[in-house]
Amino acid sequence: MAEETKKSVHEAVAGTEEVVVTDVPEAEKPTEKEVPPQPEAECEVEKAEKPAAEEVVEGGSVEENKITESASFKEESNKVDDLIDPQKKALDEFKLLIQEALKKHEFTAPPPPPAAKEEEKKPEEKKEEEPKSEEKKEEEPKAEEKKEEKESKPEEKKESCEAPSEVPPPPEPEAPVEKKEEEKPTPPPAAEPSESVVEKIDEKVEAAVEEIKETIVHEVPPPPVEECPPAPAEEEKPKVEEAAEETEPPPPEEVSIWGIPLLADERSDVILLKFLRARDFKVKEAFSMLKSVVAWRKEFKIDELLEEEGIGEGLEKVVYMHGVDKEGHPVCYNAFGEFQDKDLYNNTFADAEKRAKFLRWRIQFLEKSIRKLDFSPEGVCTIVQVNDLKNSPGLFLFKKELRQATNQALQLLQDNYPEFVAKQVFINVPWWYVAYNRMISPFFTERTKSKFVFAGPTKTAETLFKYIAPEQVPVQYGGLSREGEQEFTTADPAIEEFIKPASKYTIELPITEACTLVWEVRVVGWDISYGAEFVPSAEAGYTWIVQKSRKIGLSDEPIISCSFKSGEPGKIVLTLDNQSSKKKKLIYRSKIKTSE
């Protein structure tokens, strides 16, 4: 027996050790969160403070010979059928937790504070104490009655239980008994009662008790036992129904996020996958994040913020949406150099009130942008960030107010907008930013770093064209997209070519009938000679000089637009002469307008 008990003790100890081991990873979870936050949801001016993992430095300057990019990030599918089994299981568990929370109103009805609970209990406790004290007072004078009525108690209990509503009140003889009982403990103090007096009193008490028994037995016959259950049952039925009605649970609450109700349809699955991916498909952590996001949105009054007007005056050129990338993601541009304007800087960050206003505007801008996304499983539900660091050397390192505002905004974005960035492209990157990135890039996850792309000033256009079509890129970044009415729109595709160093490049635009031909040409960085002429198809026709050849510098007009009305078939020949030692990026497009 001793050996068996020892074995059982050892088994119990071993079992406790296994539980501790399994709990260790959960205890270490907070250490993961201590790592600097991932700038996944950084559609932000504050992005400039979040550097990337790759560097483009060579000899203290930005390397211009290649586009640097970390391991290519491939956006995951939002179709449930494309998920692997563990991810499907995590999504199902996540939805069950949300369903239970909606039933219990956990998103909008937080539990009351403990102080309130104590105050609620106090009046009830007082009510319970009051009847107890009254019972004690009643029990004291009736102590002697109980001794004398022990024999009659069983019969009285039955009668009161069987039909309390039909039994008449007890007969009058009971009253004098109570009076005599009350007079017994208070005899006259002058003289002690003799034995004969005591005996007479006892005889009278016994006679009174026998009379009470006879009146109970003969005058009040007990009703049949069968009638007892129906009476209370009829009275209890409505009470039970009323209680059932009172305890009916309220309908599940309805919670919407970014305009989409939770658990409503497949669009909700797309949103839930964002939270799961932000927490590596750890269901409990994703659920905790979702609850905190819903609570923050209610506290921040997002719905009211969407209707607010006039809070972002003067910031239209700092953060703006323009076009889409080659995969259809909306592109958000952040131009940090605009804050070199002292008036704009002071109007935005001078005091706490202005910084709070800037923060509200930034959240409003992001919310409006997100509402335009398509959250269907096949749709686009992320954006591309382009962060322009031109004219911002040391801007974020030495501007205290800007740094505080952007850090605060960044924190809100990463906590409340998970997985909304498909790509982070940094352009016009100065040397100091690369050095800054080198110091802190080890703190980012591979998933985060895989979304970052960096390009120096001379590689900006080439880098953007890798992800965004030239007709979608703003003119200030080397593209063809301009404001106002133009002959071409973003629906008209452009052709990309390279012009080799010290060489000529010609473009032929055919004209098959009498019409008007329009075209646009741009060379990134220019510094080449350009000319255009019309060559008719007929051998005896004359060549027309449309645009005289001239050298175009970087400061000249970025895009050359021209049109030629022809009455005969032929072709427009564009000649570009690159006499520099560097290859040049050429983009152009054309279309025919029918003559009226």
Phi, psi and omega per residue, in radians:
M1 nan -0.698 -3.134
A2 -1.077 -0.707 3.132
E3 -1.150 -0.690 -3.138
E4 -1.110 -0.751 3.128
T5 -1.107 -0.675 3.097
K6 -1.075 -0.731 3.132
K7 -1.091 -0.777 -3.131
S8 -1.095 -0.672 3.115
V9 -1.106 -0.768 3.136
H10 -1.094 -0.704 3.123
E11 -1.104 -0.728 3.136
A12 -1.094 -0.741 3.125
V13 -1.114 -0.757 3.122
A14 -1.054 -0.718 3.128
G15 -1.065 -0.702 -3.136
T16 -1.193 -0.595 3.124
E17 -1.133 -0.679 -3.140
E18 -1.104 -0.707 3.132
V19 -1.095 -0.734 -3.137
V20 -1.105 -0.720 -3.131
V21 -1.097 -0.767 -3.123
T22 -1.171 -0.433 -3.122
D23 -1.461 -0.224 -3.061
V24 -1.072 -0.823 -3.140
P25 -1.028 -0.668 -3.140
E26 -1.129 -0.639 3.139
A27 -1.214 -0.444 -3.114
E28 -1.531 -0.046 -3.119
K29 -0.992 -0.760 -3.129
P30 -0.986 -0.492 -3.141
T31 -1.141 -0.534 3.101
E32 -1.138 -0.669 -3.086
K33 -1.274 -0.287 3.138
E34 -1.296 -0.289 3.077
V35 -1.127 2.493 -3.107
P36 -0.897 2.440 -3.012
P37 -1.098 2.594 3.091
Q38 -1.331 2.309 3.137
P39 -1.463 0.910 -3.098
E40 -1.195 -0.710 -3.031
A41 -1.819 0.781 -2.941
E42 -1.746 0.990 2.990
C43 -1.353 1.244 -2.833
E44 -2.475 2.570 2.903
V45 -1.069 -0.580 -3.080
E46 -1.200 -0.065 -3.052
K47 -1.059 -0.514 -3.048
A48 -1.047 -0.357 3.118
E49 -1.416 -0.247 3.136
K50 -1.740 1.765 -3.082
P51 -1.414 3.140 -3.096
A52 -1.903 -3.125 -3.020
A53 -1.574 -0.414 -3.074
E54 -1.687 2.679 -3.108
E55 -2.114 2.625 -3.133
V56 -2.273 0.883 -3.070
V57 -1.999 2.382 3.042
E58 -2.555 1.994 -3.124
G59 1.117 0.577 3.092
G60 1.456 0.028 3.127
S61 -2.207 2.836 -3.132
V62 -1.224 2.283 -3.115
E63 -1.290 2.238 -3.026
E64 -1.845 -0.043 -3.031
N65 -1.534 -0.184 -3.125
K66 -2.663 2.732 3.057
I67 -1.585 2.089 -3.120
T68 -1.524 2.433 3.140
E69 -2.749 2.398 3.088
S70 -1.345 -3.094 -3.123
A71 -0.821 2.240 -3.022
S72 -1.025 2.312 3.119
F73 -1.647 2.210 3.096
K74 -1.924 2.124 -3.089
E75 -1.176 2.334 -3.097
E76 -1.313 2.741 3.106
S77 -1.325 2.558 3.091
N78 -1.769 0.122 3.084
K79 -1.416 2.279 -3.109
V80 -1.077 -0.628 -3.125
D81 -1.143 -0.422 -3.123
D82 -1.500 -0.146 -3.135
L83 -1.311 2.627 3.032
I84 -1.359 2.870 -3.021
D85 -0.990 -0.809 3.123
P86 -1.049 -0.612 3.134
Q87 -1.248 -0.671 3.071
K88 -1.082 -0.763 3.135
K89 -1.095 -0.731 3.120
A90 -1.103 -0.698 3.131
L91 -1.131 -0.725 3.123
D92 -1.121 -0.751 3.124
E93 -1.117 -0.696 3.129
F94 -1.069 -0.760 -3.122
K95 -1.168 -0.625 3.091
L96 -1.134 -0.742 3.113
L97 -1.082 -0.719 3.134
I98 -1.162 -0.702 3.139
Q99 -1.065 -0.776 3.115
E100 -1.132 -0.705 3.137
A101 -1.137 -0.635 3.108
L102 -1.186 -0.659 3.107
K103 -1.130 -0.682 -3.095
K104 -1.547 0.024 3.136
H105 1.018 0.716 -3.106
E106 -1.320 -0.388 -3.099
F107 -1.333 -0.617 -3.046
T108 -2.028 -0.136 -3.104
A109 -2.168 1.436 3.116
P110 -1.169 2.645 -3.131
P111 -1.124 2.578 -3.131
P112 -1.165 2.683 3.133
P113 -1.133 2.685 -3.104
P114 -1.052 -0.549 3.134
A115 -1.059 -0.693 -3.139
A116 -1.128 -0.678 -3.139
K117 -1.087 -0.704 -3.137
E118 -1.131 -0.693 3.128
E119 -1.155 -0.593 3.118
E120 -1.191 -0.589 -3.094
K121 -1.313 -0.541 -3.036
K122 -1.014 -0.858 -3.141
P123 -1.062 -0.617 3.139
E124 -1.164 -0.727 3.129
E125 -1.099 -0.651 3.124
K126 -1.129 -0.720 -3.136
K127 -1.101 -0.665 3.136
E128 -1.211 -0.635 -3.117
E129 -1.216 -0.623 -3.107
E130 -1.091 -0.874 3.108
P131 -1.108 -0.546 3.123
K132 -1.104 -0.726 -3.137
S133 -1.161 -0.644 3.108
E134 -1.164 -0.665 3.120
E135 -1.094 -0.677 3.135
K136 -1.098 -0.710 -3.139
K137 -1.128 -0.669 -3.120
E138 -1.262 -0.574 -3.094
E139 -1.203 -0.534 -3.081
E140 -1.090 -0.892 -3.140
P141 -1.245 -0.348 -3.092
K142 -1.648 0.103 -3.121
A143 -1.052 -0.715 -3.122
E144 -1.306 -0.540 3.125
E145 -1.099 -0.715 -3.090
K146 -1.087 -0.634 3.135
K147 -1.105 -0.694 -3.075
E148 -1.424 -0.400 -3.063
E149 -1.822 0.310 3.126
K150 -1.026 -0.701 -3.081
E151 -1.222 -0.552 -3.075
S152 -1.554 -0.151 -3.055
K153 -1.088 -0.795 -3.106
P154 -0.989 -0.782 -3.102
E155 -1.155 -0.677 -3.116
E156 -1.145 -0.690 -3.131
K157 -1.091 -0.749 -3.141
K158 -1.079 -0.793 -3.074
E159 -1.140 -0.738 -3.112
S160 -1.196 -0.544 -3.129
C161 -1.368 -0.590 -2.999
E162 -1.221 -0.836 -3.125
A163 -2.671 1.356 -3.079
P164 -1.098 -0.499 -3.094
S165 -1.411 -0.427 -3.068
E166 -1.674 -0.362 -3.072
V167 -1.274 2.270 3.110
P168 -1.270 2.852 3.129
P169 -1.128 2.692 -3.114
P170 -1.044 2.628 -3.079
P171 -1.149 2.930 -3.058
E172 -1.143 -0.519 -3.113
P173 -0.968 -0.331 -3.098
E174 -1.176 -0.576 -3.104
A175 -1.091 -0.893 3.131
P176 -1.056 -0.535 3.131
V177 -1.087 -0.734 -3.128
E178 -1.130 -0.681 -3.136
K179 -1.131 -0.760 3.141
K180 -1.124 -0.658 3.135
E181 -1.151 -0.648 3.114
E182 -1.204 -0.561 -3.114
E183 -1.340 -0.384 -3.097
K184 -1.031 -0.829 -3.079
P185 -1.307 -0.041 -3.118
T186 -2.174 1.180 3.102
P187 -1.287 2.821 3.109
P188 -1.119 2.312 -3.040
P189 -1.290 -0.294 -3.024
A190 -1.181 -0.790 -3.044
A191 -2.321 2.513 3.130
E192 -1.422 2.452 -3.118
P193 -1.187 2.517 3.085
S194 -1.436 2.967 -3.112
E195 -1.142 -0.621 -3.117
S196 -1.168 -0.662 3.124
V197 -1.139 -0.743 3.136
V198 -1.085 -0.761 -3.127
E199 -1.090 -0.717 3.139
K200 -1.102 -0.720 3.126
I201 -1.105 -0.735 3.139
D202 -1.101 -0.722 -3.140
E203 -1.105 -0.724 3.130
K204 -1.117 -0.727 3.129
V205 -1.085 -0.773 3.136
E206 -1.112 -0.684 3.141
A207 -1.136 -0.709 3.129
A208 -1.140 -0.683 3.123
V209 -1.108 -0.754 -3.141
E210 -1.115 -0.678 3.095
E211 -1.074 -0.731 3.123
I212 -1.072 -0.757 3.139
K213 -1.077 -0.782 -3.115
E214 -1.095 -0.722 -3.137
T215 -1.160 -0.645 3.123
I216 -1.177 -0.759 -3.058
V217 -1.274 -0.777 -2.996
H218 -1.589 -0.658 -3.026
E219 -1.526 -0.498 -3.115
V220 -2.116 1.468 3.126
P221 -1.216 2.427 -3.118
P222 -1.192 2.365 3.103
P223 -1.191 2.817 -3.117
P224 -1.075 2.568 -3.081
V225 -1.161 -0.491 -3.055
E226 -1.171 -0.452 -3.090
E227 -1.365 -0.179 -3.099
C228 -1.151 -0.868 -3.082
P229 -1.087 -0.732 -3.049
P230 -1.098 -0.658 -3.048
A231 -1.042 -0.951 3.130
P232 -1.180 -0.529 -3.111
A233 -1.086 -0.740 -3.128
E234 -1.147 -0.614 -3.133
E235 -1.316 -0.544 -3.067
E236 -1.405 -0.441 -3.077
K237 -0.978 -0.952 3.133
P238 -1.080 -0.575 3.127
K239 -1.138 -0.720 3.136
V240 -1.114 -0.740 3.131
E241 -1.107 -0.737 3.115
E242 -1.095 -0.711 3.131
A243 -1.118 -0.692 3.128
A244 -1.099 -0.706 3.131
E245 -1.150 -0.679 -3.122
E246 -1.198 -0.613 -3.075
T247 -1.567 0.080 3.101
E248 -1.092 2.197 -3.109
P249 -1.179 2.521 3.108
P250 -1.179 2.757 3.125
P251 -1.117 2.689 3.141
P252 -1.016 2.513 3.127
E253 -1.297 2.755 3.108
E254 -1.913 2.141 -3.119
V255 -2.154 2.214 3.106
S256 -2.019 2.550 3.096
I257 -2.407 2.203 -3.033
W258 0.973 0.629 3.066
G259 1.402 0.134 -3.102
I260 -2.120 2.126 3.125
P261 -1.166 2.450 3.111
L262 -1.184 2.393 3.097
L263 1.101 0.343 -3.115
A264 -1.408 -0.826 -3.084
D265 -2.735 -2.893 -3.084
E266 -1.174 -0.377 3.070
R267 -1.121 -0.585 3.094
S268 -1.124 -0.613 3.100
D269 -1.067 -0.655 3.129
V270 -1.081 -0.723 3.126
I271 -1.190 -0.745 -3.136
L272 -1.115 -0.591 3.101
L273 -1.142 -0.523 3.083
K274 -1.104 -0.773 3.132
F275 -1.174 -0.691 3.136
L276 -1.142 -0.747 -3.137
R277 -1.190 -0.597 3.112
A278 -1.150 -0.394 3.140
R279 -2.066 0.484 3.065
D280 0.929 0.653 3.092
F281 1.067 0.505 2.984
K282 -1.558 1.904 -2.908
V283 -1.090 -0.834 -3.077
K284 -1.114 -0.696 3.130
E285 -1.193 -0.676 3.106
A286 -1.136 -0.690 3.127
F287 -1.151 -0.722 3.096
S288 -1.099 -0.693 3.107
M289 -1.137 -0.732 3.133
L290 -1.070 -0.783 -3.141
K291 -1.092 -0.720 -3.137
S292 -1.192 -0.601 3.112
V293 -1.158 -0.779 3.128
V294 -1.083 -0.739 3.130
A295 -1.128 -0.733 3.131
W296 -1.126 -0.728 -3.130
R297 -1.093 -0.650 3.092
K298 -1.204 -0.731 -3.134
E299 -1.191 -0.660 -3.123
F300 -1.395 -0.170 3.124
K301 0.999 1.028 -3.082
I302 -1.075 -0.748 -3.109
D303 -1.056 -0.699 3.101
E304 -1.233 -0.620 -3.123
L305 -1.105 -0.607 -3.132
L306 -1.097 -0.514 -3.122
E307 -1.571 -0.144 -3.100
E308 -1.256 2.472 -3.089
E309 -2.174 2.687 3.016
G310 1.314 0.419 -3.135
I311 -1.772 -0.066 -3.117
G312 -2.173 0.575 -3.120
E313 -1.156 2.295 3.126
G314 1.557 -0.130 -3.098
L315 -1.801 0.206 -3.082
E316 -1.121 -0.506 -3.127
K317 -1.619 -0.110 -3.137
V318 -1.461 -0.860 3.118
V319 -2.308 2.216 -3.120
Y320 -2.748 2.701 3.072
M321 -1.673 2.417 -3.140
H322 -2.660 1.935 3.036
G323 1.188 -2.955 -3.133
V324 -2.340 2.845 3.080
D325 -1.522 -3.042 -3.065
K326 -1.191 -0.267 3.106
E327 -1.802 0.081 3.080
G328 1.602 0.084 3.103
H329 -1.303 2.319 3.018
P330 -1.064 2.556 -3.085
V331 -1.960 2.230 3.112
C332 -1.904 2.191 -3.139
Y333 -1.809 2.376 3.094
N334 -2.138 1.905 -3.097
A335 -1.799 1.654 -3.057
F336 -1.257 -0.432 -3.122
G337 -1.118 -0.320 3.121
E338 -1.088 -0.422 -3.123
F339 -1.364 0.053 2.980
Q340 -1.218 -0.337 3.039
D341 -1.215 2.006 -3.056
K342 -1.096 -0.688 -3.138
D343 -1.128 -0.778 3.116
L344 -1.112 -0.711 3.137
Y345 -1.086 -0.829 -3.116
N346 -1.171 -0.663 3.124
N347 -1.194 -0.309 -3.092
T348 -1.790 -0.615 -2.983
F349 -2.228 0.146 -3.001
A350 -1.066 -0.674 -3.118
D351 -2.457 3.086 -3.061
A352 -1.102 -0.650 -3.138
E353 -1.120 -0.730 3.134
K354 -1.219 -0.628 3.105
R355 -1.175 -0.653 3.092
A356 -1.150 -0.649 3.101
K357 -1.146 -0.725 3.083
F358 -1.063 -0.725 3.137
L359 -1.104 -0.764 3.113
R360 -1.103 -0.702 3.111
W361 -1.124 -0.698 -3.107
R362 -1.138 -0.723 3.099
I363 -1.168 -0.702 3.112
Q364 -1.067 -0.771 3.138
F365 -1.054 -0.769 -3.133
L366 -1.163 -0.718 3.132
E367 -1.070 -0.775 3.121
K368 -1.118 -0.632 3.115
S369 -1.191 -0.694 -3.129
I370 -1.181 -0.633 -3.124
R371 -1.089 -0.339 3.138
K372 -1.532 -0.093 -3.138
L373 -1.350 2.732 3.103
D374 -1.765 1.940 -3.066
F375 -1.595 0.288 3.039
S376 -1.249 2.711 -3.106
P377 -0.989 -0.528 3.139
E378 -1.608 -0.110 -3.028
G379 -1.520 -3.064 -3.139
V380 -1.791 2.122 -3.103
C381 -2.265 0.405 3.062
T382 -2.400 2.936 -3.123
I383 -2.218 2.872 3.050
V384 -1.881 2.327 -3.141
Q385 -1.799 2.260 3.008
V386 -2.048 2.044 -3.067
N387 -1.922 1.929 -3.109
D388 -1.608 2.026 -3.117
L389 -1.754 0.272 3.141
K390 -1.119 2.450 3.130
N391 1.036 0.557 3.133
S392 -2.278 0.687 3.105
P393 -1.169 2.130 3.132
G394 1.270 0.105 -3.023
L395 -1.054 -0.780 -3.051
F396 -1.514 -0.260 -3.137
L397 -1.477 -0.487 -3.009
F398 -2.037 -0.189 3.104
K399 -1.598 1.689 -3.033
K400 -1.074 -0.826 -3.080
E401 -1.108 -0.743 3.123
L402 -1.133 -0.707 -3.133
R403 -1.108 -0.722 3.124
Q404 -1.120 -0.794 -3.112
A405 -1.137 -0.766 -3.106
T406 -1.226 -0.624 3.086
N407 -1.117 -0.733 3.130
Q408 -1.130 -0.762 3.115
A409 -1.130 -0.710 3.131
L410 -1.070 -0.720 3.131
Q411 -1.091 -0.758 3.112
L412 -1.115 -0.692 -3.097
L413 -1.187 -0.759 -3.095
Q414 -1.269 -0.453 3.136
D415 -1.461 -0.462 -2.967
N416 -2.158 -0.007 3.134
Y417 -2.369 1.247 -3.060
P418 -1.307 2.446 2.978
E419 0.958 0.844 3.091
F420 -1.899 0.031 -3.132
V421 -1.999 2.168 3.108
A422 -1.552 -0.566 -3.116
K423 -2.713 2.470 3.063
Q424 -2.013 1.960 -3.123
V425 -1.954 2.097 3.105
F426 -1.819 2.156 -3.104
I427 -2.104 2.814 -3.081
N428 0.920 0.780 -3.042
V429 -1.322 2.140 3.094
P430 -1.406 2.919 -3.070
W431 -1.116 -0.655 -3.071
W432 -1.140 -0.528 -3.120
Y433 -1.233 -0.630 3.103
V434 -1.147 -0.703 3.102
A435 -1.133 -0.704 3.107
Y436 -1.102 -0.715 3.129
N437 -1.123 -0.636 -3.116
R438 -1.043 -0.579 -3.099
M439 -1.303 -0.657 -2.981
I440 -1.907 -0.093 -3.126
S441 -1.053 -0.532 3.128
P442 -1.067 -0.286 -3.111
F443 -1.446 -0.187 -3.107
F444 -1.607 2.629 3.089
T445 -1.328 2.836 3.121
E446 -1.107 -0.611 3.127
R447 -1.079 -0.737 3.140
T448 -1.204 -0.809 -3.110
K449 -1.136 -0.481 -3.131
S450 -1.207 -0.228 3.125
K451 -1.616 -0.106 -3.023
F452 -1.652 2.410 3.055
V453 -2.367 2.376 -3.113
F454 -2.145 2.518 3.102
A455 -2.558 2.380 3.069
G456 -1.333 3.101 -3.059
P457 -0.980 -0.709 -3.086
T458 -1.443 -0.118 -3.139
K459 -1.931 0.155 -3.063
T460 -1.076 -0.944 -3.086
A461 -1.100 -0.796 -3.118
E462 -1.049 -0.693 3.140
T463 -1.193 -0.771 3.135
L464 -1.100 -0.687 -3.128
F465 -1.152 -0.326 3.100
K466 -1.200 -0.519 -3.092
Y467 -1.981 -0.434 -3.063
I468 -2.208 2.339 3.129
A469 -1.126 2.521 -3.087
P470 -0.980 -0.604 -3.137
E471 -1.223 -0.230 3.115
Q472 -1.725 -0.217 -3.085
V473 -1.515 2.319 3.113
P474 -1.014 2.629 -3.060
V475 -1.056 -0.585 -3.108
Q476 -1.207 -0.219 3.119
Y477 -1.950 0.322 3.054
G478 1.717 0.005 -3.102
G479 -1.634 -2.938 -3.095
L480 -1.915 -0.025 -3.057
S481 -1.417 2.150 -3.140
R482 -2.265 2.756 3.098
E483 -1.397 2.786 3.119
G484 1.492 3.093 -3.126
E485 -1.355 2.265 -3.133
Q486 -2.345 2.877 3.088
E487 -1.147 -0.557 -3.101
F488 -1.978 2.646 3.075
T489 -2.162 3.139 3.113
T490 -1.172 -0.232 3.104
A491 -1.383 -0.236 3.123
D492 -1.625 1.917 -3.064
P493 -1.242 2.669 3.111
A494 -1.927 2.778 3.122
I495 -1.886 2.403 -3.127
E496 -1.934 2.347 3.095
E497 -2.506 2.901 3.038
F498 -2.034 2.434 3.047
I499 -1.817 2.091 -3.089
K500 -1.188 2.723 3.101
P501 -1.079 2.521 3.056
A502 0.911 0.841 -3.140
S503 -2.616 2.851 3.086
K504 -1.831 2.629 3.123
Y505 -2.356 2.284 -3.134
T506 -2.051 2.548 3.109
I507 -2.168 2.241 3.129
E508 -1.922 2.175 3.141
L509 -2.003 1.833 -3.032
P510 -1.254 2.593 3.044
I511 -2.210 2.004 -3.051
T512 -1.687 -0.229 -3.118
E513 -2.694 3.047 3.111
A514 -1.147 2.076 -3.067
C515 -2.913 -3.110 3.049
T516 -2.008 2.172 3.131
L517 -1.804 2.286 3.075
V518 -2.083 2.575 -3.140
W519 -2.647 2.793 3.070
E520 -2.306 2.419 -3.140
V521 -2.353 2.438 3.043
R522 -2.586 2.379 3.008
V523 -2.052 2.160 -3.096
V524 -1.186 2.073 -3.120
G525 1.520 -0.223 3.132
W526 0.687 -2.128 -3.023
D527 1.039 0.696 3.071
I528 -2.418 2.930 3.100
S529 -1.660 2.480 -3.074
Y530 -2.391 2.470 3.075
G531 -2.701 2.789 -3.139
A532 -2.472 2.525 3.113
E533 -2.604 2.755 3.104
F534 -1.837 2.241 3.112
V535 -2.016 1.965 -3.126
P536 -1.238 2.758 3.126
S537 -1.301 -0.562 3.137
A538 -1.168 2.420 -3.093
E539 -1.150 -0.572 -3.083
A540 -1.535 0.025 -3.102
G541 -1.291 2.843 -3.134
Y542 -1.782 2.511 3.076
T543 -1.436 2.326 -3.129
W544 -1.838 2.336 3.044
I545 -1.471 1.944 -3.129
V546 -1.514 -0.820 3.102
Q547 -2.375 2.139 -3.121
K548 -1.189 2.426 -3.115
S549 -1.101 2.302 3.122
R550 -2.678 2.730 3.141
K551 -1.502 2.326 -3.092
I552 -2.002 2.176 -3.138
G553 -1.659 3.100 -3.110
L554 -1.134 -0.570 -3.084
S555 -1.467 -0.115 3.136
D556 -1.347 -3.092 -3.126
E557 -0.988 2.219 -3.058
P558 -1.191 -0.601 -3.101
I559 -2.106 2.296 3.066
I560 -1.759 2.100 3.132
S561 -2.021 2.438 -3.114
C562 -2.698 2.822 3.075
S563 -2.487 2.673 3.140
F564 -2.498 2.179 3.119
K565 -1.671 2.088 -3.066
S566 -2.016 2.440 3.080
G567 -1.749 0.051 -3.126
E568 -2.558 2.780 3.096
P569 -1.132 2.697 3.117
G570 2.984 -2.570 3.139
K571 -2.752 2.640 3.007
I572 -1.716 2.228 3.137
V573 -1.959 2.099 3.093
L574 -1.786 2.278 -3.121
T575 -2.053 2.232 3.133
L576 -2.202 2.111 -3.067
D577 -1.949 1.943 -3.130
N578 -1.763 1.813 -3.132
Q579 -1.681 0.028 3.138
S580 -1.427 3.017 -3.133
S581 -1.621 0.136 -3.127
K582 -2.088 2.561 3.060
K583 -1.291 2.653 -3.051
K584 -2.124 2.509 3.096
K585 -1.550 2.140 -3.129
L586 -1.964 2.331 3.033
I587 -2.326 2.407 -3.130
Y588 -2.709 2.841 3.070
R589 -2.771 2.761 -3.111
S590 -2.668 2.838 3.056
K591 -2.798 2.786 -3.091
I592 -1.806 2.338 3.054
K593 -1.899 2.167 -3.113
T594 -1.151 2.362 -3.141
S595 -1.204 2.437 -3.120
E596 -1.474 nan nan
